[in-house]
Amino acid sequence: MNWIDKVIVEGFWGDRSIEFDFFDDMNFIIGINGSGKTTAVNLVVAALTVDFTELDRLEFSRIIVKLKSRISRKKPSVIINKKVSKKSPFASIEYEVKESASDKGIVFSLDDYEEQMMLRGFPRQIMEREVYRRHGRSVQSTLQSLVNVSWLSVHRASMERNSYEDEHYESTVDRKLKELSNRLVRYFSTLGKAGSEQLEAFQKTVFLSMLHRKSSKPLFSVAKEINLNEEKAALEGIFKQFKVASKDFQGRLDGHFEALSKAKDKLYGDDVPGLTTTDISVLIGTERIDYIVDEWNKLLERRQAIFEPRDTFLTIINSMMRKKEISINSQNELKVTTQSGKNLPINRLSSGEKQLLIVLGEALLQEKNTWVYIADEPELSLHVRWQESLVENLRSINPNAQIIFATHSPDVVSVFGGRVFDMEKVV
């Protein structure tokens, strides 16, 4: 996947041209109200997500988006041409997509079918949906193979709502939070399934260990090197993971390691009697147990890697919350617990807490892949302390994201002043 290397917009506000040479890691577009920063990010997002409504609404004549990759020398590009005709009530929009600088572009023209629907009097909403079905999917699927885009603008309501949404209105933040929560449930469930598959593989390893297994180690060498306390603790962890009650295993576990300690003393001590049949049985069994414990430790490392993104997310968000703790319940849903131990519905969080969950959760769902993460005024409702650490925390959750924020806040920019684009100078 690619990041954005350069964006050129011609015909910005009718007669201006703007240009951004974006950095790979983070970018901040700043400016006073009315400077065009939101319009600029809207154009970038609309171009890369094939948002016909925004492309039709916003003023431009050409958008050029050049992409680049860390692992490939190819330089894909996306060019959108918009032409206004006096003979037509709507502008002509044409996409040209190149998968590399030397490739011949693939051209997608959107206006032919749209014009026919317009002339036949189709309602605008139906027309846009049908145009997208016929044409947009092919453009969008092509772009999705080149760049992943996360677009976050939770405080700016969409231009249109259907009648059902009008009658059952909920805030934009609450709608976004509900959508994010559902996506997180699916994501956490995927992690849980991957973790369970590791446990199933371990169970198979335990059963197979009962069969003959080639080993290059000398007989009883494991008993000489083994750390009895660590081995015992690992076995206790295995039993607890598989929900074996302590009363069912603790006595036998203690007895085994007591017998192993005595057998080990006989094997390597001086002036001690020879090994009994019980000693030999314990020593041989210990080699098999040590193999299982070794496989268990490998399993724990793999499971830690699987759940690391989730755990990092929870650690970060809980370090920012006050008097509340976020966790994951057995249904893989976000659970909020107050300082007094009460469960708090997620929609009862403050607006700033909701915004924080959305911004950080969106980064988590990128799964540490290469993404372009674009947000318009992510600082809204966030405490100054949260703003200061926002970008660094996002980078901890997904270090492979290219961040492009339109912001008023110097606290969001923080120490990254060298990554700023001032619209007063860009336009």
Secondary structure, 3 states (H helix, E strand, C coil): CCEEEEEEEEEECCCEEEEEECCCCEEEEECCCCCCHHHHHHHHHHHHHCCHHHHHHCCCCEEEEEEECCCCCCCCEEEEEEECCCCCCCCEEEEEEECCCCCCCEEEECHHHHHHHHHCCCCHHHHHHHHHHHHHHHHHHHHHCCCCEEEECCCCCCCCCCHHHHHCCCCHHHHHHHHHHHHHHHHHHHHHHHHHHHHHHHHHHHHHCCCCCCCCCCCCHHHHHCCHHHHHHHHHHHHHHCCCCHHHHHHHHHHHHHHHHHHHHHHHCCCCCCCCHHHHHHHHHHHHHHHHHHHHHHHHHHHHHHHHHHHHHHHHHHHHCCCEEEEECCCCCEEEEECCCCEECHHHCCHHHHHHHHHHHHHHCCCCCCEEEEEECCCCCCCHHHHHHHHHHHHHHCCCEEEEEECCCHHHHCCCHHHEEEHHHHC
